[in-house]
Amino acid sequence: MARRTDKRWKILPPGTFAGKKITFASTEQVDASSDIASEFMSTIFNLDPGDYLISDESSIPDFTPFDEPDIADVWSRIDSAYGINQSDVGSELLVRIFESIVQRQKTQ
């Protein structure tokens, strides 16, 4: 595996990550709203199922370019598509957005 340093690639010695574990966050809440999640990812980010991986800790910035820290455009698309805004949700977590969408749909 290589790491970029000072515009040069540095080769990491074998075993650098030996013994390290990666723990993926739970997907329990995302799984409970999988239909909403699938529709949302397609509508807002133009991603098809299988093109993304989300967990209960995934948030809007996880799906925006690194060089574009402003997520106002994403919230604008969410408001347009689902009629909810950031103040309605109070969080950038996708599972909180999905919960707000479900609540909005129940009241309509």
C-alpha positions as CSV (number, residue, x, y, z in Angstrom):
1,M,0.0,0.0,0.0
2,A,1.3,3.4,-0.8
3,R,1.0,6.7,1.0
4,R,1.3,10.0,-0.7
5,T,3.9,12.3,0.8
6,D,5.2,15.6,-0.6
7,K,3.9,14.7,-4.1
8,R,5.8,11.4,-4.0
9,W,4.5,7.9,-3.4
10,K,6.1,6.2,-0.4
11,I,6.0,2.5,-0.2
12,L,4.9,1.3,3.2
13,P,6.8,-1.7,4.6
14,P,5.0,-5.1,4.6
15,G,3.2,-5.7,7.8
16,T,2.4,-2.0,8.5
17,F,-1.3,-2.9,9.0
18,A,-0.7,-6.4,10.5
19,G,-2.9,-7.0,13.5
20,K,-5.1,-4.0,12.8
21,K,-8.9,-4.5,12.6
22,I,-11.5,-2.5,10.8
23,T,-14.9,-2.4,12.4
24,F,-17.8,-1.3,10.2
25,A,-20.6,0.7,11.9
26,S,-24.0,-0.9,12.4
27,T,-26.5,-0.9,9.6
28,E,-29.5,-1.8,11.7
29,Q,-31.3,1.5,11.3
30,V,-30.4,1.8,7.6
31,D,-31.7,-1.8,7.0
32,A,-35.0,-0.9,8.7
33,S,-35.5,1.9,6.1
34,S,-33.9,0.3,3.1
35,D,-36.6,1.3,0.7
36,I,-36.3,5.0,1.7
37,A,-32.5,4.7,1.7
38,S,-32.5,3.3,-1.8
39,E,-34.9,5.9,-3.2
40,F,-33.0,8.7,-1.4
41,M,-29.6,7.7,-2.7
42,S,-30.9,7.5,-6.2
43,T,-32.8,10.8,-6.0
44,I,-30.3,13.0,-4.1
45,F,-26.9,11.5,-5.2
46,N,-27.9,9.7,-8.4
47,L,-26.5,6.4,-7.1
48,D,-28.0,3.0,-7.8
49,P,-28.2,0.2,-5.2
50,G,-24.8,-1.4,-5.2
51,D,-23.0,1.8,-6.0
52,Y,-22.7,2.9,-2.4
53,L,-22.3,1.5,1.1
54,I,-24.0,3.3,4.0
55,S,-24.1,2.6,7.7
56,D,-26.0,4.1,10.7
57,E,-23.2,6.6,11.0
58,S,-23.1,7.8,7.3
59,S,-23.7,11.4,6.7
60,I,-24.2,13.8,3.8
61,P,-20.6,14.9,3.6
62,D,-19.6,11.2,3.0
63,F,-21.2,11.6,-0.4
64,T,-20.0,15.0,-1.5
65,P,-16.6,16.0,-3.1
66,F,-13.8,16.8,-0.6
67,D,-13.2,20.1,-2.3
68,E,-16.8,21.2,-1.8
69,P,-17.4,21.5,1.9
70,D,-20.7,23.4,1.4
71,I,-23.6,21.0,1.5
72,A,-26.3,23.6,0.9
73,D,-26.9,22.3,-2.6
74,V,-27.6,18.8,-1.2
75,W,-30.1,20.2,1.3
76,S,-31.8,22.1,-1.5
77,R,-32.3,18.9,-3.4
78,I,-33.6,17.2,-0.3
79,D,-36.0,20.0,0.4
80,S,-37.2,19.9,-3.2
81,A,-37.7,16.1,-3.3
82,Y,-39.0,15.5,0.2
83,G,-40.1,18.8,1.7
84,I,-37.7,18.7,4.6
85,N,-34.8,20.9,5.4
86,Q,-31.8,20.8,7.8
87,S,-33.7,22.5,10.6
88,D,-36.4,19.8,10.4
89,V,-33.8,17.1,10.8
90,G,-31.2,18.7,13.0
91,S,-28.5,16.4,11.8
92,E,-26.5,15.4,8.7
93,L,-26.8,11.7,9.5
94,L,-28.6,9.8,6.7
95,V,-30.6,7.7,9.2
96,R,-32.0,10.9,10.8
97,I,-32.9,12.2,7.3
98,F,-34.7,8.9,6.5
99,E,-36.6,9.2,9.8
100,S,-37.7,12.7,8.9
101,I,-38.8,11.6,5.5
102,V,-40.9,8.8,7.0
103,Q,-42.5,11.2,9.5
104,R,-43.3,13.6,6.7
105,Q,-44.9,10.9,4.6
106,K,-47.0,9.8,7.6
107,T,-48.4,13.3,8.0
108,Q,-49.4,13.7,4.4
